[in-house]
Amino acid sequence: MEEKENNDSQILNSLKHLDFFISEISKIEPFFNGKDLKQNQTLVLGLLERLKYGSLHLKSVLSSESINSLEFSAGLTARALLLDQLIGLNLYRLTEIARVKGQLEAEMEQNTEDFCEKHLADGFHSTIVYVEQAQTFGFITFEEKKSLYNELVRKYGYYFEEYSGNGAKLNVRTEKPDDNKTLFKKLANDSVLAPVAKIYDSYQYYSKYDHFSLLYFHLTREPLTKRLENLYACIEGFIAYEAALCLMLAVFSKKEIPEVEQPLLGSFKYYMEYADKILRN
């Protein structure tokens, strides 16, 4: 009985956090509608959007009477959000390096823009590999490949090396971003952010949900209470992560969209106060 009451309490707390994310992110997004965004703003807003949509799904799972069978899909969502968190916290690490070293604002901007460009362009690398293979195996014609590449260049030309439009293989102008292992190591080696690198434990845990192996059977058949404890911890960890995203968005936007700086800094303060209350309880 006591275990059930404790679990019910944890579900209610997690639902409260998820509602908090959904509500607060929804207040931020309208400030940027129709604006010409830099890459660092685009990446942070994308991470916030994914946290909002992921929270909506996690909320539906935790509110369902079928929570036992739906927990698997919650794990897949958590895994995606944890990888986002590794990316977002590494971007935050760059802003902290800039602050500690007293870097010029232009240098910090360039470093964060370079980081964000690699992550924003990441999907192009695998897309090009697949398109080339698809033509080789006869799934698409050369003309179809040429049309696909020309459409990519038309929409996202900035991210590619100069292209003649003749159907030759496209080349992304940046190298691939750091993989999840490298993102983890960079956090773990940071004197300030090392404690949050422990989210990689949860990322590895939920990766067993995403990638089939014998460990999938092992983890998904553990008691529901144990599986949900992992999920509750992930959700609570998203609070400080969202705060960091808001702080970065304020820094990245203060020149181009000055009217958002104070609301975002206010949100950052609100999140930190919210997190502090949770820690005290």
N, C-alpha and C positions, 0 to 999 in steps of 0.2 A: 504493500500500500504506500509506504513511504517513498519507494523507488518510483512509483507511478506519479505521485505528487511532485517529486523533484523533476521528473521528465516533463510533466505538464508545465511546470514553472519555466523550464528551459525553453520549451517551445514558445511560450508566450513572450519571453524575453527576445528570442530570435525573431519572432514576428514583429515585435516592436522595432528592432534594429532595421529589418527589411523595409518596413513602412517608412522609417526615417530616411533611408537611402532613396527610396522612390520619390518621396515628397520633396526632399531637398534638391535632388538632381533635376527634378522637373522645374524647380524655380530658377535654376541656373541657365538651362538651355535656351530660353527665349532671348536672353541678352545677345546671343551669337547668331540668331536667325538672320540669314541674308547678308552676313558679313563676309568679307574677303579674309580668310584665315591663314595664318602662318602654319607651318607643319607642326610646330610644337603645340599650338592650340588645337589643331585637328586631332593629333594623337590623344591629348588629354581628354578632349570632349568625346572622342570615340570610346575611350576607356570608361568614362562616366556613363555613357549611353549603355554600354555592355553591362556595367554594374547594375544599372536600373532595370534592364530587361532580365538579367539573371536573377535579380531580387524578386521580380514579379513571378518568375517560375518557382524559385525556392519557396516563396510565400504560398503558392498554390499547393505545393507538395506538403509543406508542414501543416496546412489547414485541412488536408484531405483525410478522410477516414481510411483511405487506401495507402497510407504513408509507407507501410512495409514494402509494398510492391513498387511504389513510385520513388523510393529512396535511391534506386539505381540511377534514375534520370537526374536526380538532384546531385549525385556524385559527378556525373558528366558535366553539369553546369558549374559546379564548384571547381572542377579541374580547369575549365576554361578561364574562370575568373582568377584563379590562383596564378596561372601563367600571365594573365594581364597584370596582376599585382607585381610579379617579378619584373615585368617591363616597366611599369609605372614607378616602382621604387628605385630602379636603376636610373631612370630619368631624374628622379628626385635627388639621387646621389650626386649627379652631375651639378645640380643647382647648389647643393651643399658644398661641394668641392670649390665651386666658384666663390661662394660666400666666404669660406674659410681662407682661401688663398687671396681673396681680394681681387679677383679677376675683373677686368673691365666688363661692363654690361655687354658690349659687342662680342667679346670672346665667349661669354657664357651663352649668348644667343646662338653663335655659330656652332658651339659644341652640342647644344641641345637640338638645334635644327638638323645637324648631321646624324645624330642618334635617331631622331624621329623619322628622317627620310629613309633610313635603312629599314625601319620597322614598317613604315607605310608602304614601301615598295616590295616587301618580302613576298607577298602573294604572286608577284609577277614572275619571280624566278621559277617557281614550280609550275606555273601556268605555261611558260614558254617550253619547259621540258616536256610537259604533256602534249602540247600542240605539235611539237616536232615528232614525238612518238606516234601521235594519232595519224599524222600524214604518212609516216614510214609504214605503218600497219594497214593503211588504206581506209581508216575510219573517216578521214576527211580528204578532200582533194587539195592540190596545191593552191588553187584559186580560193578555196575556202580558208586555207591557212593565211594566205595573203590578205584576205578581207578582214580576218580576225586581228592580225597584226596592225593593219592600217587603222582599225577602229580603236585599238588600244592606244596607238600613238595619237590619234585625234583627241581622245579623252584625257590621256595622261602623258603627253609628250615629254613633259619636264623630266620624267623618271627614266627615260631611255637615252641611249647614245644616238647620235644623228642617224636618221633612218631614211632610206631612199624610197621606200614603199614598193620595192620590187619583189617582196615575198621572201627575202632572205631572213635568216634567223634574227630575231630581235635581241638586243643586249641591254640589260639594265645597267644604268650608269653607276650604281653603287654596289658594293659587295653585300653579301647577306649579313643580317644582324647577328649578334651573339645568340647562341642556342641557350636552352634553359639551364644547362649545366654551368655555362660561363656566367650567365646572369646571377645564378646562385653564388658562385665563387666570388664574384665581385662584391656582392652584399656581405658575404661571410667574412671577407677580408677588410671590410670597412669598420673602423673602430666604433662608429656611432650606430650604424645600421645592422651590425652583426646579429643582434638579438632577433630582428624580424626575418633574417634569412632562414629561420626555423620553419617558415611557411613552406619551405621546400619539402619538409616531411609530409605535409598534407598533399602537396602537389604530386609527390611520388605515390602516396597512398591512392589517390583518385586516378592516377595514370593506370593503375591496375584495373580500374573500371573501364577505361577507354581502350586499352590495348589487351586483347584477349590472351590469356595464358592460364595455367593452373591456379595462379594467385587470384584470378578473378573469382573462381569458385570459393576459394578460402575466405576472401574478404567480404563478399556479398552474402555469405552464410553465417557471418558472426551475428550475435544478438543485436536486435534492432537498437536497443539502448546504447550499445557501444558504437554502432555506426552513426547514430545521431549525435553522439558526443563530439565526434570528429567534425560533423557539419556545424554544430553550434559554435565550436572554436573558430572555424573558418569565417563564419558570419560575423562574429565579434571582432576578428582581425581586420575586417573590411572597414571598420569605423575610422581608424587612424589612416588607413590607405586612402579613403575618400577625402579626409582632411588634407593629406599631402597633395592630392590631385587639385583640390580647390586652391591651395596656396600657390602651386605652380601656375595654375591658370591665371591667377591674379598677377603674378610676376610677368608672365608672358604677354599679358594683355594691357598693361598699364599705360603704354604709349598709344597703341592703335585704338583701343576701346577703353578710354580712361574711366568711363562711367561704371564699368563692371568691377573696378579694383576694390572699392569699399564694400560692396555687397559680398564679394568673394572672400575678402579678409574677414568679414563678419561671419560668413559661413564657416570659415576655418576655425575661428574662435569658438563658435557654437559647437562644432564637431569635437573639438578638444575638451570643452567643458562636458559634453555628453560622454566622451570616453572616460574622463576623470571620474564622473559619477559612477560609471560601471565598475571601474577599478576599486573605488572606495567601498562599493557594495559587495 
